[in-house]
């Protein structure tokens, strides 16, 4: 059975660099990027990540449907590297009409519940696809629950969904590492 490693930490905690070092021991790596480039700042971040990766890693840009991408790679690669779950959640969270107006304070309760259920179902599908994969898997996510309670409904919903998603993935993973100031702490 393949090994699933989950790497969690705050923004700029060293998650990607740590995961990339783990991944370098594999000859055949597929890097799945969930980021969508919508502005110059994000373009620069993506370019910095690309420059750090070995030239022989294949990159697949997939802002949605990660379970399908992972399943389609089954038996074809040594390592599937997913970066990152919180951007994946953001992509799903912003699909379609979420608000009655441009103000996120106007989130409808039924819309919130449906969106949460949809996203967590997608995370469960991804988790299962990773578990049955013949390839080893590394998944990166941000820990967003250590700060203050956000001041708006959309941010609170994101934080809650990310926390639940991280729990699902950590439960399924063989190894979980928490990054603090560039230092990895194995917690599972």
Secondary structure, 3 states (H helix, E strand, C coil): CCCEEEEEECCCCCHHHHHHHHHCCCCCEEEEECCCCCCHHHHHHHHHHHHHCCCCCEEEECCCCHHHHHHHCCCCCCEEEEECHHHHHHHHHCCCCCECCCCHHHECHHHHHHHHHHHHHHHHHHHHHHHHCCCEEEEEEECCCCCCCCCCHHHHHHHHHHHHHHHHHHHHCCEEEEEECCEEEECC
